[in-house]
């Protein structure tokens, strides 16, 4: 679900959490739902995997390439 659609549903009070089905009240929780859905849609693309991001950050920190 795109950012504007998630925020519109959150403000309208129609965004539901996946586990309990209760309405989402927190803006942070709405953003977390959006990011989770984005990760599921990408199905394991490297830019969404934390490990690959940490590796890239470590390489940049130490000046290594690749």
C-alpha positions, -999 to 999 in steps of 0.1 A, spaced: 0 0 0 15 34 -9 23 61 17 -6 83 9 -31 55 10 -19 42 43 -19 77 59 -54 84 45 -68 51 60 -50 59 93 -65 94 96 -99 80 86 -96 53 113 -101 24 88 -65 11 89 -65 -22 108 -37 -42 124 -30 -76 109 -29 -96 142 -59 -84 161 -79 -66 135 -82 -36 158 -80 0 143 -45 15 143 -42 46 165 -5 53 163 12 70 133 43 49 140 23 17 138 8 29 105 43 35 90 54 1 103 25 -16 86 34 2 53 70 -9 55 61 -44 63 38 -47 33 65 -31 12 90 -58 23 65 -86 16 59 -72 -19 96 -71 -26 100 -107 -15 136 -106 -3 151 -79 -25 185 -69 -10 176 -33 -3 151 -44 23 173 -69 41 190 -55 72 221 -77 69 230 -64 35 226 -28 47 248 -35 77 275 -51 54 274 -21 31 277 3 60 307 -16 73 324 -15 39 318 22 36 331 27 71 363 8 64 368 21 29 367 -13 12 350 -17 -22 324 -42 -33 
